[in-house]
Amino acid sequence: MTNEESNKSRESFLLSVTETEKVYDTDARTGLSDAQAAARQQTYGKNKMAEGKRKSLLRMFLEQFKDFLILVLVAAAVISGFLGEISDAILILIIVILNAVIGMVQENKAENSMEALKKLTIPEAKVLRNGVQTVIKAEDLVPGDVVYLDAGDNVPADGRLIEAAALQIQESALTGESVAVEKNLSDLSNPETPLGDRLNSVYMSSTVTYGRGKFIVTKTGMDTEIGKIAGMIQGTVSMQTPLQKRLTELGKILAVGCLGACIVIFFIGLVRGGDMLEMFMTAVSLAVAAIPEGLPAIVTVVLAMGTQRLVAKHAIIRKLPAVETLGAASVICSDKTGTLTQNKMTIKKVYANDGIVSAEDIKDDGFTDSERLVVRIGLLCNDASIVTDGSGVKEIGDPTEVAMVAYAASLGYQKNEYLEKYPRVNEIPFDSDRKLMTTVHKDGEHYYSFTKGAPDVLLSRCRNYLKGTGSIPYESVALPFDAEARAEVEKANETLSDDAFRVLGFAFKRYDSEPEVTMEELENDMTFVGLTGMIDPPRVEVKDSIHECHTAGIKTVMITGDHKNTAVAIAKELDIYGEDSIALSGTELSSMSDAELEEKIDHVAVYARVSPEHKVRIVDAWQKKGAVVAMTGDGVNDAPALKKADIGCAMGITGTDVSKEAAEMILTDDNFSTIVSAVKEGRGIYENIKKAVHFLLSCNIAEILILFIATLIGWIQPLLPVHILWINLITDSLPALALGVEKNDDDIMTKKPRDPKESIFAHGLGGRIIFQGVVLAAISLFVFNYGNSHFGLDEGRTMVFAVLGLSQLTHVLNVRSESKSVFSKQFFTNRYLWGAILISAVLQLSVILIPAAHPLFSVTFLNPQEWLIIVAASLAPLVVVEITKLIGRLVRRDK
């Protein structure tokens, strides 16, 4: 093949049949010889997906330790071990290793997307070699091979059709269009023709649903459209989630702050003449106090609990951070078919005797003869069926024909009964060239031919039309199909088409004896009856969900392989498409620069007839504007965009294995509303994680300040390392975990999405953490000073040990809400929190009340006066924070 021919072959859909034979040096009558095929396989390789270079499990495991907070925790484990706290060091290491294992498993699942792609390779193909039809392994196909296709076959490679007999191919996995495409041998001239409109070509991974054909292979393996998608998946880099970014930021802040405080305390102690080893141990205990070693485990558990709640709402989360990422979503790019719509063609309009009427308004007692006959023709001139067996209801056949059977059944017309009454005796199958289908039925001593098809073709073959009401024979009330009547029908057809309905026309002829089965006899001089308009209607609940998105500041965008007018019609009905919205086709998108797309993207509500590359480009454009993008999809063509998006949502029912493996979330009901539920859950989870961070850090700051201030002013250390470690153990676990199951606020979906660049300490959280840490520290230092000066050092240390532990357990109630009083209606809503407080309080008190624990923890018995001070001091943080919340509410009310 010359360079010129090689360049031309990249646009094989633009070649005629003769040009295709010439460019690929083949003969449609004989195919390739074995020698030619062997030589080409040396050049092009096997017809299969290239195996991506996969990471080993060990490498995946080690890469989990790149996270800064994880490294800080490893350092904490080393420090704890150095202090002799072996059990604490082991606990931290278990947490770290558990998180690494979970991350490794998630990454390993993500890498399986390429494995799913390889499963799409077709095992065998019917090919013409040496002039003889034979069956070979599909992986042995090469460019220039001539391949046969029959109904039920999977297309084994990309190619240019050279024969097509009523050939229909389902390409939804590549294009997203739900209806099978009628293929033909037409010559195309526009290089920008979208894949879904290349009617003269076939593509690997699609399925023949009707007819037969033959094609010349033009692309194999990774050069095919499906191969390009495989390459895009390999080249797409998964984005770090907002939560991962915030935790990394938090880890760095903690590490720097901790290191600085430790160095300051160490040198202040030395300057004051303290023992070097003692000061080093004090600094190290401060480091242990500063690091919330339970945070990664808490985050993991909170996310895991969120995933379990989402399972009940028909969403399966494959990667834990995806739950939280959904909460930050500001744009949802949704597929149309099956997600926003029911993925089920439905008769919505009927045009007959009385003009266009809603299909739902036609009832048995209100039927005109024209309407009645439209339903009967649609039912009898039909190869589809709806059957019920042990596994449920099954729809068999072309979606448009299934729609007619379902509509007839809703009106009491059962297909089996009518076929018994009017048996089919002959037929002329549907043909994509003539765009008609005709069946012949016996009615007593008479015969009827019923024809359905494209209105423009059907109308040109009709002599009469049915008008008015009357009894059988219908032709008794038929009128001549004059120019005025024809114009009326054409206007109705145009109206329905403009509203994005798929329109079918219906006609009949009556015979006194069985007619000759020819197109000339059956499909000419017919009597026109009516039209039906069908569409894949929106899901009933989706409109409310989209309104909820609007309220929550989330933009909804429709991306579909369907035609623009159909997509816009559905988008308008769902309120996705507004007055200032625009729609772009794939061709229009290709002609736009990145700068032009970024300028218009805020107004684009619908993208139609798009390719996989377009979908990735749309996601990328939104991400460059700082948006967190959720992307839905079900086909192989959606996989690159699903992986590129911040959160990929694959369809569980109609989705391919490839799309599921590339996504972070799978919708088991294929429903857009499930995404909105997941967004709400994700927002709640992030808020709960913030509450856990708020609680842990404010408590840790208190511990740091106690040690820091005591060292600074020359006090004896109020807390020993064992005290710090014990308090961290009882407060960093159960209470913090219980915050993770707090119920969502009622107004959580009325707020705008948070900025993904926003710090976890934004909106005053950092200030509140520091202030409340100072309060806890001040109360504890006051209690220690009072106890030490009035009752003795052992009593003072025991009192501050009790107060710091118990005050943190009351403080956990403060962080449940930033502004609402702790005594609001949510006071008793979290029974897990109250259980955690009770268990932790019992553990803290038992150390002081059980004599055997005294030597281990360096504590002593306390008298009633000392306990009274402890109770008052432990409740003091609750009082102080409640006062600050009240002041805050009053200030906001005055503004």
N, C-alpha and C positions, 0 to 999 in steps of 0.2 A: 504494500500500500504506500503510495507517495505521501509526502508531507501535506500536499494540498488536499489529497483525499482524506488523510488522517484528520486534518482540521475540520473538513466538511462532515466527517462521520460523527463529530461531537454533537451535531444538530441533525441527527438522522431522521427526525420527524419532518424535516423540511425536504427530504428526498422523495422523489417519485419511486414507484416500484422498480422501474428500469434502472434508475440511478442507484438505487440501493444494491441491486445485483452487481452493477459495475464497480461501485466503491468497495464493496466487500468481496469482490472477486468470487462470486458464487452463481449458481444456476438454480432458479426456483423449481425446475423440473427434476433435477438430479441431486441437488445439494452438494456437499463437499465429499471428497474422497477421504478414506482413512488416512492417507499420507498427508493430505492438506490439513486435516484436523490435528494430526500429531505435531506438524510443524508449527501451527498456530498456537497450540497449547504451550510450546516452548517459549513463544513470544508473550502470550497473554496470561499464562498460568492457569490454575484451576478456577472454575466458576464457583467460588465460595468466599465467605467473609474472611478477611485476614484476622488472625488472632492477635489481639492487643497484648502488649507486654505487661503482664500482671505482676503486682507486688507480691512478695512472699508474706505469709502470715506474720513472720518474725519482724519484717520491716514495718508492716502495718502496726504491730504492737509497739515497737520502739518509737514510731512517729507520734504516738499519742503523748509522749513525754515532752513534746515541743512546747506544750502549753505552759505559760509562765507560772501560773498558780500551781500547777502540778509540780514544777521544779521547786517552788517555795515550800510545798508540802513535803517533798523529799528532804529538803534541808531541815524542816521541822522534825522529821523522823530521826535524822542523824543527831540533832541537838537533844531530843528527848532521850535517845539511847545514851548519849554522852552523860546526861544527868542521872543515868541509872534507871530511868523510867522505861524499862524494856517493854512492858505491856502497852504503854501509850505509843511507843515507837512502832510496835507491831500493828497496832490498830490503824495508825496513819498509813503505813505501807499497804495494809489490806485495802484501805479506801482507794489509794492511788492505783494499785494493781487492778482492782475491780473496775474502776473507771476506764483504765487502759484496755481491758478485755472487752468491755461494752463498745468502746470506740472502734476497736479492731473488727468486731463482728459486724458493726454497721457498715464500715468501709468495705469489708469483704462482700457484703450483700450488694452494695452499689456497683462493685466491679462485675457483678454477674450480668449486667446489661448486655455486654458483648456476647456472653454465652447464650442469652435468649435470642439475640440476633442470628447466631449461627444455626439455631433450630429452624429458622425460616428457610434455610436452603432446601430446595426441593430434591428428594432422593433420586427420582428418575424423570426422563423426558422422552417423548416420542419424536424421533428425529429422522430426517431423510439423509442417508449416507450412501454413497455409491449408487444412487438412483433407487434405493430400496428403503422403505420405512422400517425402522428398527427402534428398539428401546435401549437407551444407554443411561449411565449415571449422569445426573444433571450437572455434577461438578466437572464432567468431561466436555461440556458444551464450549464452543469457541465462536468468536465473531464470524459470521458467514454461514453458520449452520441454519438449516431450514427445519423449523419445529412445528408440529401439529398441536392444535388445542381443541378439546372437546369440553362439553358441560361437565363441571365438577373438577376439572384440572386446575392445578396451581401453575401460574406462569413461571417458568424456570430461569428466565433471563430477560433483559430488556431487548426490544426489537421492533422492527417496522413490519406492519401487516402487509401480506401479499394476497391473502384471501380472507373473507369475512362473510359468513352466512348467519344472519340474525345473531351476531356475536354480541354478548353483553358480559362485561367484566366488572366485578366488584373491586374498586380501588380505594375504599374508605381508609384502609390502613396507611395509605400514602397521601391521599388528598383530603380526607376528612368528610367527603361527600357521601351521604348515606345511601343514595340510589345508585344502582349499577349503571355503568356507562355503556351506551350503545356504540360499538366500534364500527368503523368503515375504512375504506381505502382512499379517502379524500386527500388531496394534496394541500399542504399548508405552506404559507409563505411568510408568516410573521414570526421572527426569531424569539419574540417575547411571549409567545403562546404559553399560557400556564399548563402545567403538567396535566391537570384535570380536563383540559380542552384539547389535548393531543389525541384526537379520536383515531388516528391512523397508527398508533403505537401501543405496545403493551409493556408492562413492567413487572419485574420480579417481585414476588410476594403477594400479587393480586390473584383473584380467583375467577374462573369462568363460571358464570351462573346460567348462561343460556347460549345455545347455538354452537358454532364451531368456527375454526379459523386456522390460518397458517401464517408464520412470520419468519423473517430473517433475523437472526441474532445480531445485534449491533453492539451490545455492551454485556460484559460478564463480570462476576466477582465484585471487587471494590469499585469498579467503574460504573456499575449500575446505580440507579437512583437510591436503592436501598443501601448499596455500598457507600454512597456519599454520606448517607445518614450515619452509618456505622463510623465513618471517619470523623464526622462532626461530634459524635458522642465521645470518641477517644480524645478529641482535641478540646472538649469543653471542661473547663476547670470549675469544680464545685466551690461555691462561695462560702466564706465563713459566716456563721449566723450572727445576728446582732447580740445575742446573749453571749456567745463565745467571745466576741470582741469586747464586751463589757467586763466579762470575768477576767480576760487577759489584762485589761486596763486596771481592774481592781487588784489583781495579783502584783502588778508592778508598783502600784501605790503602797500596798501593804509592805512589800519587800523594802522599798526605799525608806518609808517611814519607820519601819521596825529597825532596820540597820542603823539609821540615824539616832534613834532613841537609845539603842543598846550602846553605841559608841559614846554618846553623851554621858549616860549613867556610869559606864565603866570608868571614864576619865574623871568624872566628878568625884566618884568614890576614891580613886587613887589620890587625887589632890587633897581630899579630906583625911588622908592617911589610912584608908581602909585596906584590908588585906586583899592582895591582887587576886588570889584564887576565889575568895568570897565574892569580890565584886564581879569577877567573870561569871560565876555561877548565878549571881543576881541578874546580870545582863542577859544570860542565856534563858533564865526563867521568864524574863520579860519578853524575849523573842517568842517563846512558846505561847505566852499569853496573847501576843499580838496576832498570831496566825489562826484564822478560823478553819482548823483542819477538817471540820465536818461539812464545810460549805459545798465542795464538789459532790459529796454523797447526798447531801440534802437536795441539791439541784437535780441530781439524777433521779432520786426517789420522787420528787415533786413532778418532774416531767413524766416519769413512768406512771404515776397515778393519773395524770392528765390523759395519757394515752388510753388507759383503761376506761375512763369516762367517755372518751371519744368513740371507743368500740361500740358502746351502746347507742351512739348517735350515727352509726354507719360509716365511721372513718377509722381506717387502720393506719397507724403511724409507723413507718419503717425506720425512721431515724429520730431519736428522742429530741434533739434540739429543734426539730421542725415544728413541734407544738408551739414553742415560744416564738419562733420566727413568724408563724401565722398571725400571732397577736400584733406584730409590727406591720403587717401587710397594708400597703396604701393603694395598690393596684391589683385587681384580679383580672387576668386575661383568660377568658373562658371560651372553650369550644362551644359551638351552638348545638350540634346534633347530639341528643341524648343527655346533655348536661343542662342546658337551658330549655330544651324541648323534650318531648316524650320519646323521641327516636321511633316514631310510629306514624306513618302517613295516615291522615284522617280526613274523611270527606267533611268539608265545612260549608260548602255552598252548592246549590243545585239551581240550574237554569232550565226552565221548561215552559210550561204554558203561561205562568204568571210572572215571568221575569226572574231575576236572581233572588233567591230566598235562602235563609239559613237552613242548613241541613237539619239542625236540631228542632226547627219549627215544623218540619214535615211529620205529621202523625198519620196513622192509618185512616182515621176518619176524615182527614183533610186532604187526602191524596187526590190530585187530578190524574187523569189517565196518562198524561205525559210524564208526570213525576213517577208514577207507578211503573211505567215502562222503562224509564231511565234506570231504576233500581233493578228491574228484572234483566235487562240487557247486561248491565254491569255484573250481575250475579252469574248469568249463564255463559256469557262470552268471557270466560275467566278460567284460568288454570290453577288458581291458588285455592287453598283450603285452610280451615282452622279446626284442629282436632284436639280432643281432650283425652289424655291417657293418665297413667299412674303418676307420671312426673309433672303433670300440669297441662296447661294450654300451650299448644304449639302452633305457630303460624308458618305455613309452608307456601313458598312462592314469592313472586315479585311483590315488593311492598305496596305498590299502587293497586295491584289486584287484591291483595290481602285487605287493604282499606275498604274496597268495594264490598267484599264478603262480610267484613265486620259491620259495615254500615247497614247492609241488607238485613243482617241478623238482628241488629238493634231495632229494626222495624217489623220483625217477625217473619222475615223471609229466610228460610233455611236452605242452603244450597243442595243438600242431598235430596230433600223433598222435591225441589223444583226440577232437578235433573231426572227424577223418576217421572214427574208429570210431563216434562218437556225434554226427553232424552236427546243427547247430542248424537247426530248421525254422521257428521262430517265437519271439517274445519279447514281453514287456511291460517296457519300459524302467523304470529306477529313477525314482521320483517322490518328492520330498521330503515330500509330504503323506501318502502311504501308507507311505513308508519301506521299500519292498520292490522287488526286481527278480526277474523270472522269465524263464527261457528254456525252450523246448521242444526236446527232442532225440529223434531216432529211434534205437531199439535193435532192429535186426532188424525183426520185425513189430510190435513194441510201441513205445510212446512214453513218455517221462518228462518231467515238468515239474520243474525244479529252481528253488528259490526261496531267496534269501538276503536278510537285512535286519535291522532293529532287533529284538532278541529279544522285547521286550514286545509288539510288534505281531505278530510271527511266531507266538509261543506261543498267542495268542488265536485263531489260525486253524488250529491243529493238532488232529486228533482222535486220532491214534495217535503212538507214539514207538518208535524202534528200540531194541531191548534184546537183548543176547546176541549170539552169533555164528551165522552160517549162510551159506547161499549165495544167489545171486540166484535168484528175485526177493526183494528185501530185505523186502518187506511180509510175507513168510512168517514172519518172526520179530518183527513189530511187535506191540506191546501197546497196549491202550487207554490214552489219555493222561488218567489219572484225577487227582484232586486231589493225591494223594501224590506222583505222578511229576512233576506240574507244579510243586509246591512245591520239589522237589529241583532242578529245572532253574533255577527263579527264584533259589534260594539260590546256585547256581553263578554265575549271571549277576551277582548282587549282589557276590559275592566278587571276581570279576574286575574289575568296575567300581570297587570300593573300592580295588583295587590299581592303578588308573589305566589299565587296559587298555581299548582300544576293542573292544567286543564285537560280533560278528556271529553271527546264528543261521542254521541251514541246515535245509531241509525238502524233501520231494519228494512227487510223486504218480505213479502208474503207470496207463497207459491201453492198452487193446487196439487202439484206433484213434486217429487224430490228433484231439486235443481241440479244442474251440472256444476261441479265444483271447480270453477275457474274465477279468477279475479274479475274478468270482464263481465261474467254473469252475476256474481254475488255482490260486487263492490261498485256497481254503477246503478244510476237511477234509483237510489235508495230514498227512504223517507226519514228525514232528520227528526230526532226526538228531543234531545237536550244536551246539556253540558254538566259536568261536575267539576268543582274546584276543590283540590285537596292540598293539604300542607302538613308538615310536621309541627303540631301546635306547641306552644310554650307549656311547661309544667305549671300547674295551677299555683303552687306555693312559691315559685321563683320570683314573681313580681314583688311580693312582700319582702323577700330576702334582699332584693336589689334596693328597695327603699331603705331597708335597714343599713345597707352598705352606704348609701348616700348620707344617711344621718350620721354614720360613723366616720365620714370623711374618706371613704374608700371608693375609688373610681373603678367602675366595671367596664371592661372592654370585650367585645365579641371578636374572636378570630376564627374564621371558618374557611373550609374549602368550597363551600357552597357559593352560588351566584350572589352578586351584590344586592340585587333587588329583593331576593328572598331573605337575605340576612338583615337588610335594613327594615323590612316589614316586621320581622320578629323583634328586632331591637326596639322599634317604636312601640310595639305592643307591650314590651317589658319595661319601657321607660329608660332604656339604655341610651337611646338615640333621642337627643333633645333638639331645641331650636338652633343652637350654635354648634351642633355636632356635624362631623363630616365622615364619609365612608371612603375607604381606599381599596382598590383592587390590587392584586399582586403585581400586575403590570405597572400600575401607577406608582406603587411603592418602589419597584425596581428602578424607575426613572428618577427617583428623588435622591438627593445627596443626604448624608447623615445630618448635616446642618439643617437642611430643609425639614427632615423628619422630626428632629428635636424641636424645631420651631412650631410645628403643627401638632405634635403628638398629644398635647393636652386636649385637643378638640376632636381627635379621631376616636370615634366610638365603635366603628366596625371596620374590620379588615376581611376582605373576601377573596376567594380564589388564590390563597397564599401558598407558598412553598415552605418546606422546612427551614431553608435559609432565611426566609422572611420572618418566620416566627422567632428565631434566635435574634434577629436584628431588632425586632420590636421589643423583646425583653431587654436586650442590651441598651437600647435607647432610653427606656424607662430607668434602668439602673444607673445610667450616667447622670440622670436628673436627681438621683438620690432616693428613688422609690424602692420600696421592698415589694417585689413582684411575686404573686402567686400565679401559676400557670396550670391550666387544666388540659387534658388531652387523653386520647385513647389509642391513637394509631402509632405505627412505627414512625410516621412523619413527625409526630409530636415529641419523640424521645429527646432530640438535642435541646429543644426549648425547655422541656421539663427539667433536664439536668442543669441547664443554664440558669433557670429561674431560682430565686431565693427559696421558693417552696414549690415543688412540682406535685401536682395532684392528678393521679391517673384514675381512669375509670375501672372499677372492679368487675363490672358485668361485661361491657363491650370492649374493655381495654386489652391490648395485646400484651404478651409477656414482656416485650421490650419496653413498652411505656411504663409498666408496673415496676420493672427493675430500675428504671431511670428516675423514678419519682420518690419523693419522701413520704407521700401520703396517698393512700388508695381509698377511693370512695366506693363502698360496697353497694350503694344504691344509685351510683352515677348521677347524683343530684347536686345542683349548684347550692341549694339551701344547706347541704351538709358542710360545704366550705365555710359558709357564714357562721354556722354553729361552731366550727373548729376555730375560726377567728376569734369568736367570743371567748372560747375556752382558752385560747392562747393568750389573749389579753389578761384574763384572770390569773393564769399561771405566772406571767411575768410580774404582775402586781404582787402575787404571793411570794415569789422569789425575792422581790425587792423588800418585802416585809421581813423575810428571813435574814437578808443582808443587813437591813436596818437593825434588827435585834442583835445579831451576832457582833456586828462592829461596834455598836454603842456599848455593849457589855465588855468587849475586848478593850475599847478605849478606856473604860473605867478602870480595868485591871492595870493597864499601862500607866495611867495617871497616878494611881495609888502608889505603885512602885517608884515611878519617876519623881513625884513630888516628895515622897518620904526620903529618897536618896538626896534630892536637891536641898532639903532643909535639915538634913542630918539626923533624921529619925531612925530608930531601929525598924527594920523591914516589917510592915504590918502583916504581910502574907508570905508564907513559905512556898517554895515551888510545888510541894504536894497539894497545897490549898488551891493554887491556880489550876493545876491539872485536874483536880477533882471537880471544881466548879465548871471548868470547860466541858468536862465529860457529861455532867447532868444538864447543862444548859444548851450545849451545842448539838444535842441529839434530839430528844423527844419534843421539847417545846418548839424548837426551830422547825422540825418536821411537821408538827401539827399546824403551824402557820401556813404550810403548803396546801392545806385542804380548806382554807377559808372560802366561804361562798362569795361569788362575784357580786360586786355592787350593782344595784339596779340600773345605774346610769352608765355602765361600762361601755355600751355601744352608742353613746351619744357624744363621746370624745373623739377628737381627731387622732389618727394614728401617730404614734410617737416617732420622732425623728430617729432613724437608725444610727445617726452620728451622736445622738444625745447621750450624755454620760448617765450612768446608773444613779449618780448623785444629784441629778438635775431637779429643778422645781423645789429647792430647799431641803432635799433629803440629806445632803451632806451636812448642812447646818444643824438639822435636827439630830443627826447621829452624834455630832460633836457635843451639842448642848446637853443632850440626855446622858451621854457618857460622863460629862463633867458633873452633872447632878448626882449620878450614881457614885462617882469617885468622891465628891465632896461629902456626901452623907456617910460613906464608908470611913473616910479619914476622920471625920468628926467622931464617929462611934469608937474608932480605935483610940484616938487621943483621949476621949473621955474615959473609956474602959481602962486604958493603960495607967492613967493618972489617978483614977479613983479605986480600981479593983486589982490592978497588977497586969504585968505583960502577958501572962498566959490567958487571963480572962479577956484582955483587950484583943488579942489575936483571935481568940475563939469567937468573940462578939462580931468582929469585922468579917471573919470567915462566914458566920451565920448570916449576917446582914447582906453581904455581897451576893451570896447564893440565893437567898429568899427575895431580895429586892429585884434581882434579875427575873425571877419568876412572876413577880407582880408587873414588872416592866413589859413583859411579853404581851400583856393586855393593852398597853399603850400603843404598840405598833400595829394593831389590827386596823387602825384607820388613821390617816394623816390629820383629819379635821374633826371627825365625829367623836362624840363622847364615848368612853368605854362603856357607859351605862345606857347606851342606845338599845334599840330593839335587837341588835345583833349580839347582845351580851352572852346569851346562852346558845347561840346557833352552832357553835363548833364544839361538839362534845369531845372530840379528840384532843383539843387544846386543854380543856379542863382535866381530862384524864392525864395528860402529860404533866401539867402543873402539879397535880396530886402526887403522881409517882415520883417526880423530881424532888418535891418538898419532903416527902417521906424519906427519900435517900439522904437528903441534906441533913435533916433533923436526926436521923438514926446515927450518923457519925458522931454527933455531939451527945446524944442521949444514951448510946450503948457504950459502956465502959471499955469493952475489949477493943474498940476502935480508937480510943484516945492516944495510945502510944504511936499508932500508925500515922495519925493525922496531927499529932502535937496539939491537941485540944484538951479542955478541962470542963468540969461541971460548972453550971451557971445558976445563980440564985434568981428568984422571981423578979427582983428589980432589974437585973440585967436582961432577962427575957422580955420584960415590958419595953425596955429601950429598943431591943431587937425588933419587936413587932411594930412599934411606931416608926422606926427607921426604914423597915422593909416596905411599909405602905407609903412612905413619904414620896418616892418617885411618882407614884400613881397620882397623888394630889398635885404635885408640881406640874406634871405634864397636862393634867386635866385643866388647870388654871390657864396654861399657855394656849391650849386648844380653844378655850372659851374666849380668851382675848382675841385670838385669830378670827373666830366666827363673828365677833362683834365688829372687828375692823372691816371685814369683808362685807358685812351687812350695811355699814355706813357708806361704803363706796358706791 
